[in-house]
Amino acid sequence: MHRILLASAITLALSTGAAASDDPRTGTTPVAATSIEGVALIPRDALFGNPERANVQLSPDGATLSWVAPVDGTLNVWVAPADNPADARAVTRDTARGIRNYFWSHQPGVLLYLRDAGGDEDFHLYAVDIASGESRDLTPFEKTTAQVVGVSDRHPDTILVGMNDRDPAWHDLYRVDLASGERTLVERNDASIAEYVADTDYNLRFASRSRPDGGVDVLRRDGEGWQEHDLIPFEDGMTTGLAGLTRDGRTLYMRDSRDRDTSALFAIDAATGARTLLHADLRADFGGGLMDPRTGEVQAVSVNYLREEWAVLDDSIRADIDRLAAIGPGEASINTRTLDDRTWIVAYSAAESPLEYYRYDRANGGKLTHLFSGRPALAGQPLVPMWPQELTSRDGRTLVSYLTLPAHADADNDGKADQPVPMVLLVHGGPWARDVYGYSSYDQWLANRGYAVLSVNFRGSTGFGKEFTNAGDGEWAAKMHDDLIDAVQWAVAEGVTTEDKVAIMGGSYGGYATLVGLTFTPDTFACGVDIVGPANLNTLLSTVPPYWASFYQQLVRRMGDPETEAGKAWLTERSPLSRVDAISKPLLIGQGANDPRVKQDESDQIVNAMTAKDIPVTYVLFPDEGHGFARPENNKAFNAVAEGFLSQCLGGRAQSIGNDFTGSSITVPTGADGVPGLAEALGSHTQDVRK
């Protein structure tokens, strides 16, 4: 199921590389400065350019190390012998948006990757032979989004893939031959199946199907057909669902919030239906599981309240988890485990230390070997901590939040502001998502420019139980926004900032929140930066991608139904477009022309309305981007504009635009004169492109 309507456009997966230093766990330089001028300026390229390495993995047989890294400026997949990382070579040759999402098949020497075109999210699945470098599109159909359902070592030559080329709303299931690309139909999806669960022999065992009331039917395979097995009510739809199957097919895992608030992990006997509670936490939902690659059994589970915490269920890996925890005070995650479970690839980071990669040899006494850093350009840069907070809303809810302070405003490094500074309220996307502790290129960038950064898990965010998530239903531009205002007031009361020096910024839902801030509460914020945010909720819901059909009833029940008069009226009332007259503060808008979630028309509508009323706005449009800016050239370009915009609004420092438009497709349809140096930089960029 699609559980996030508007994922954050400020994507961190590839902009959160790693820092190198004498001690690879930190990568920070202690800072003692009384003003921002005494803190070294971190170049935007070090924060937002391509990482040197990212997404490091190991093949199932342990023979080959892999990662993504630039080839002529574009991210591609590289491989090297596991015992000789220096002998690396690129095995893909993408020259457009780059490859970010890849994984290994069980056919020796074959890996798989996903790629869309221009941000349209029609992700095709490719197989690449690492010996020859030959790639094959396994889903060569227009307007098709691949869904990988099964990859099994018992059937290494084939995989299970869902494709929606027949019906854009629903994915039929195919078995695809990796060598020839030939597909064989496994199941025609005439039953509106949203999710399939298959065993290691590719037998379909369980599935989920959305109900007209927004709930979910859990189905069980009975012969050639499906039988209703369980029911998930609408209220639990965000916090309950299928979570995996053991390799022997005997145990089904489910995350489940029914008859409780936070979702817990249950093991269910596939034959009898008997349920066993494996782990629960009253503060936060089940976050994820660590499964034994040999059995598929869950060995450890995570929850994330203020920070991620792991609970070990299998004593056989307890010593391993303890060794990884000893790397440092940040957080370690396991990227891959070999099929024999002798070798792991581990990623470690902290808020002030981007990703470091390690090889962990269980078979060699738990030996941990540092491989490399993702972003060595950040070595020795003045990165700062992130401080978890528990704020209280006006009606008594706890809002887990994260505060990042510029170095000069927290000289004793205790997480308390020594002096008030301008602040950026950075709002996450979703809204059915959450902010977490960890390294963030955006937080570090803004703090380095002199701003405090506050991120708030407002009601409607996920991870804190169904009641907190469901409390956001019907509260767009209302109580969800009140939570953000309450957080600003807390920051003012705590001396973090002053009332007149707060900007609001965010991507996707965070962009919507920015527009709400400048239209519903126009006196609260000094300015706003909206990245791919919807302005008209009626047109937003009328243009969702067809393959969101399984989630659509959840959307309209939590927002409003544009097919009803009451729903249409609610959506109109909560749309920033309806309150354009109230905008009195500077606004910067960024948009991708190919965005399938928040279409360009959303930004065009509010820009056109503002222009018609002679309200200034700066509009940055990228013709080769979708829901957010994936190409580093475009990300750097937009952030260069945003940096100048925020400096003019809040008074922080700004690195000149310089060459940060090089290689970017940036256009500014209106308002180039609203940001210092933007018109001149555009003129120079246009001349360079013409040359």
Order of alpha helices (4+ residues) and beta strands (2+ residues): alpha-beta-beta-beta-beta-beta-beta-beta-beta-beta-beta-beta-beta-beta-beta-beta-beta-beta-beta-beta-beta-beta-beta-beta-alpha-beta-beta-beta-beta-beta-beta-beta-alpha-beta-alpha-alpha-beta-alpha-beta-alpha-alpha-alpha-beta-alpha-beta-alpha-beta-alpha
